[in-house]
Amino acid sequence: MKQIGQRIREARTRRSWSQAQLAEAASVSQPTVANWENGSHSPRDAALERISTALEVGRLWLLEGHINGANTNTPVDPALDSGYFSTPILHIPVYAWPRAGQLADIETTPPLRHLAASVQAQSPFALDCDDRAVSRAFPAPTTIIFDRAIGHLGDGTFYLFEWQDTILVRRWRGNPERFEPAGDPGRFETLFPHTRPRILGRAVMTIRCLMD
């Protein structure tokens, strides 16, 4: 029976990524990825979320090997996969990328389309990503599902926020508090805000559209 490390390796090699490339996308070191894959350690929740996003596979598939947005030859056992099947399928509105000051009024504008997704989110909405600073985590064309219910800021989690009249997506880090890019190295700066900017949503899922 495959373990989580084997599934990480399988998803990584399917993308033709090296361990170093996955390490960069998941904001860890290459030895950490090696330890995951050889079974010495298991990724923590925040790292698991970043792996899922970077490799475009389902979190549940990584954890248990059941189908959740990724291909697998393992038969789905409804009894074991009850967490996934108990999650409702929501019809989520997808909007154009907002400019500063527009997100508060987004519900008054017609969405571009709707997508159906099984996602645990209290108040979801989706945007077609238009932020080159996170192109490695969200390569175009990617649709990001956000939850307006933010809760506490989780280290390593991506958030949508308003910063100096611009709408951005960045990865939150603490100690010191900062927002990190996930694009081409050296092209985009890490933000160290003196006051916390207005957080608009927490990224909970990504969907890539491979067709026009």
For each residue, the residues with C-beta under 8 A, 3 or more apart:
1: 65
2: 6 7 10 65 74
3: 6 7 39
4: 7 8 36 42 43 62 63
5: 8 9 36 37 38 39 42
6: 2 3 9 10 37
7: 2 3 4 10 11 57 61 62 65
8: 4 5 11 12 22 33 36 37 43 51 55 62
9: 5 6 12 13 37
10: 2 6 7 13 14
11: 7 8 14 15 55 57 62 70
12: 8 9 15 17 19 22 33 37 55
13: 9 10 16 17
14: 10 11
15: 11 12 55 56
16: 13
17: 12 13 21 22 25 55
18: 21 22
19: 12 22 23 30 33 34 37
20: 23 24 30 33
21: 17 18 24 25
22: 8 12 17 18 19 25 26 33 51 54 55
23: 19 20 26 28 29 30 32 33
24: 20 21 27 136
25: 17 21 22 50 54 136 137 182
26: 22 23 33 43 47 50 51 54
27: 24 47 50 156 171 180
28: 23 32 33 47
29: 23 32 33
30: 19 20 23 33 34
31: 34 35
32: 23 28 29 35 36 41
33: 8 12 19 20 22 23 26 28 29 30 36 37
34: 19 30 31 37 38
35: 31 32 38 40 41
36: 4 5 8 32 33 39 40 41 42 43
37: 5 6 8 9 12 19 33 34
38: 5 34 35
39: 3 5 36
40: 35 36
41: 32 35 36
42: 4 5 36
43: 4 8 26 36 47 48 51
44: 47 48
45: 48 49
46: 49 50 154 155 156 157
47: 26 27 28 43 44 50 51 156
48: 43 44 45 51 52 59 62 63
49: 45 46 52 53 59 156 157
50: 25 26 27 46 47 53 54 137 156 171
51: 8 22 26 43 47 48 54 55 57 62
52: 48 49 55 56 57 58 59 62
53: 49 50 56 137 138 158 203 206
54: 22 25 26 50 51 136 137
55: 8 11 12 15 17 22 51 52
56: 15 52 53 69 70 206 208
57: 7 11 51 52 61 62 69 70
58: 52 61 62 67 68 69 70
59: 48 49 52 62 63 68
60: 63 64 66 68 81 83 84
61: 7 57 58 64 65 66 67 68 69 70 72
62: 4 7 8 11 48 51 52 57 58 59
63: 4 48 59 60
64: 60 61 80 81
65: 1 2 7 61 72 74
66: 60 61 72 74 76 77 80 81 84
67: 58 61 70 71 72 74 76 81
68: 58 59 60 61 84 118
69: 56 57 58 61
70: 11 56 57 58 61 67
71: 67
72: 61 65 66 67
73:
74: 2 65 66 67
75:
76: 66 67 81
77: 66 80 81
78: 81 82 85
79: 82
80: 64 66 77
81: 60 64 66 67 76 77 78 84 85
82: 78 79 85 86
83: 60 86 87
84: 60 66 68 81 87 118
85: 78 81 82
86: 82 83
87: 83 84 118 119 120
88: 118
89: 116 117 118
90: 116 117 118 119 121 124
91: 114 115 116
92: 114 115 116 117 119 124 125 126 145
93: 111 114 125 126
94: 111 112 113 114 115 125 126 127 128 143
95: 98 106 109 111 112 125 126 127
96: 112 127 128
97: 127 128 129 130 131 167
98: 95 102 103 106 127 167
99: 102 167
100: 162 165 166 167
101: 104 162 165
102: 98 99 105 106 167
103: 98 106 160 162 167 200
104: 101
105: 102 108 109
106: 95 98 102 103 109 125
107:
108: 105
109: 95 105 106
110:
111: 93 94 95 114
112: 94 95 96 128
113: 94
114: 91 92 93 94 111
115: 91 92 94 126 143 207
116: 89 90 91 92
117: 89 90 92 145 205 207
118: 68 84 87 88 89 90
119: 87 90 92 124 145 204 205
120: 87 204
121: 90 124 145 147 149 204 205
122: 147 148 149
123: 147 148 149
124: 90 92 119 121 145 146 147 148 204
125: 92 93 94 95 106 145 146 148 201
126: 92 93 94 95 115 143 144 145 146 207
127: 94 95 96 97 98 130 143 144 146 160
128: 94 96 97 112 141 142 143
129: 97 134 138 140 141 142 143 144 169
130: 97 127
131: 97 134 135 138 167 168 169
132: 135 183 187 188
133: 168 169 170 181 182 183 187 188
134: 129 131 137 138 158 169 170 171 181 182 183
135: 131 132 138 139 140 182 183 184
136: 24 25 54 139 182 183 184
137: 25 50 53 54 134 158 171 182
138: 53 129 131 134 135 142 144 169 182 206
139: 135 136 142 208
140: 129 135
141: 128 129 208 209 210
142: 128 129 138 139 206 207 208 209
143: 94 115 126 127 128 129 206 207 208 209
144: 126 127 129 138 158 160 169 203 205 206
145: 92 117 119 121 124 125 126 203 204 205 206 207
146: 124 125 126 127 160 200 201 202 203 204
147: 121 122 123 124 150 201 202 204
148: 122 123 124 125 200 201
149: 121 122 123 202
150: 147 153 159 199 201 202
151: 154 202
152:
153: 150 157 159 172 174 199
154: 46 151 157 172 202
155: 46 172 173 174
156: 27 46 47 49 50 171 172 173
157: 46 49 153 154 171 172 202 203
158: 53 134 137 144 169 170 171 172 182 202 203
159: 150 153 169 170 171 172 179 199 200 201 202 203
160: 103 127 144 146 167 168 169 199 200 201 202 203
161: 167 168 170 179 197 198 199 200
162: 100 101 103 165 166 167 168 197 198 200
163: 166 168 179 191 193 197
164:
165: 100 101 162
166: 100 162 163
167: 97 98 99 100 102 103 131 160 161 162 200
168: 131 133 160 161 162 163 179
169: 129 131 133 134 138 144 158 159 160 203
170: 133 134 158 159 161 179 180 181 182 191
171: 27 50 134 137 156 157 158 159 179 180 181 182
172: 153 154 155 156 157 158 159 177 178 179 180
173: 155 156 176 177 178 179 180
174: 153 155 177
175:
176: 173 192
177: 172 173 174 192 193 196
178: 172 173 190 191 192 193
179: 159 161 163 168 170 171 172 173 190 191 193 197
180: 27 170 171 172 173 190
181: 133 134 170 171 187 188 189 190
182: 25 133 134 135 136 137 138 158 170 171
183: 132 133 134 135 136 187 188
184: 135 136 187 188
185:
186:
187: 132 133 181 183 184
188: 132 133 181 183 184
189: 181
190: 178 179 180 181
191: 163 170 178 179
192: 176 177 178
193: 163 177 178 179 196 197
194:
195:
196: 177 193 199
197: 161 162 163 179 193
198: 161 162
199: 150 153 159 160 161 196 202
200: 103 146 148 159 160 161 162 167
201: 125 146 147 148 150 159 160
202: 146 147 149 150 151 154 157 158 159 160 199
203: 53 144 145 146 157 158 159 160 169 206
204: 119 120 121 124 145 146 147
205: 117 119 121 144 145
206: 53 56 138 142 143 144 145 203
207: 115 117 126 142 143 145
208: 56 139 141 142 143
209: 141 142 143
210: 141
211:
212:
